[in-house]
Amino acid sequence: MGFLYLCALLISIGGMITLDRRFRLFVFAGVPWRAIAVLVTGVVFFLVWDLFGIGLGVFFRGETAFMTGLVIAPELPVEEVFFLLLLCYLTMVVFCAARRMLAARLPRTRAGERA
């Protein structure tokens, strides 16, 4: 039961990859190295944010039976990295999907230009 949360995160990340690949929204839309750089930057930003919060005593690790108990740093569970990856990936997939949907709804002017 200790790996349940990590498994749920991995399944969710797998679902995001599937949606991204199917609709070519973010990583699979064009230049994958650029999208991966954005994901890594987001995850690193939030990990640094977490470390500052832990250092200030604002963030702390809660103990549950669903977590592995493995930590990367004091008060920073390994599941946090996967959660932040899911958060950043979900945000970018939703952003790219919304942008595509809005672009499809914009009225077209002459020669395919957007109004």
C-alpha positions in Angstrom: 0.0 0.0 0.0 3.0 2.3 0.4 3.4 2.8 -3.3 -0.2 3.6 -4.0 0.2 7.4 -4.4 3.3 7.0 -6.5 1.5 4.5 -8.8 -1.4 6.9 -9.1 0.9 9.7 -10.1 2.7 7.4 -12.7 -0.7 6.3 -14.2 -1.8 10.0 -14.4 1.5 11.0 -16.1 1.0 8.1 -18.5 -2.5 9.4 -19.3 -1.1 12.8 -20.0 1.5 11.4 -22.3 -1.2 9.4 -24.1 -3.4 12.5 -24.6 -0.4 14.6 -25.7 0.6 12.0 -28.2 -2.9 11.4 -29.6 -3.6 15.1 -30.1 0.0 16.3 -30.6 -0.4 19.1 -28.1 2.9 19.7 -26.3 5.9 17.3 -26.5 4.6 15.6 -29.6 3.5 18.9 -31.3 6.8 19.8 -32.9 10.2 20.2 -31.3 10.3 17.8 -28.3 13.5 19.0 -26.8 12.0 22.5 -26.3 8.9 21.1 -24.5 11.1 18.8 -22.3 13.2 21.9 -21.4 10.0 23.7 -20.4 8.9 20.7 -18.2 12.3 20.4 -16.6 12.5 24.2 -15.9 9.0 24.1 -14.3 9.8 21.1 -12.1 13.2 22.5 -11.0 11.5 25.9 -10.2 8.9 24.2 -8.0 11.5 22.0 -6.4 13.5 25.0 -5.4 10.3 26.7 -4.2 9.6 23.6 -2.1 13.1 23.6 -0.7 12.8 27.3 0.3 9.4 26.5 1.9 10.9 23.6 3.8 13.8 25.7 4.9 11.4 28.4 6.2 9.3 25.8 8.0 6.3 26.4 5.9 6.2 23.0 4.1 6.6 19.7 5.8 6.0 16.1 4.8 2.8 14.4 6.0 3.0 10.7 6.8 0.4 8.5 5.2 0.2 4.8 4.5 -0.1 5.6 0.7 3.4 7.1 0.4 6.7 5.2 0.0 8.5 6.9 2.8 11.5 7.6 0.6 12.8 11.2 0.8 15.1 13.1 -1.6 15.9 15.7 1.1 14.6 16.3 4.6 10.8 16.8 4.4 10.8 16.3 0.5 9.3 12.9 -0.5 10.2 11.3 -3.8 6.5 11.5 -4.8 6.8 15.3 -4.9 9.0 15.2 -8.0 6.4 13.1 -9.8 3.6 15.3 -8.6 5.4 18.4 -9.9 6.0 16.7 -13.2 2.3 15.9 -13.5 1.4 19.4 -12.5 3.7 21.1 -15.1 2.8 18.6 -17.9 -1.0 19.0 -17.2 -0.7 22.7 -17.3 1.1 22.8 -20.6 -1.2 20.2 -22.2 -4.3 22.2 -21.1 -2.7 25.5 -22.2 -1.8 24.1 -25.7 -5.3 22.5 -26.1 -7.0 25.7 -25.1 -4.8 27.7 -27.5 -5.6 25.3 -30.3 -9.4 25.4 -29.6 -9.4 29.2 -29.4 -7.4 29.5 -32.7 -9.9 27.3 -34.4 -12.8 29.5 -33.3 -11.3 32.8 -34.4 -12.9 34.3 -37.5 -10.8 34.0 -40.6 -10.1 37.0 -42.9 -8.8 37.0 -46.4 -6.1 34.6 -47.4 -6.3 32.7 -44.1 -5.1 35.5 -41.9 -6.6 35.8 -38.5 -8.6 38.8 -37.5 
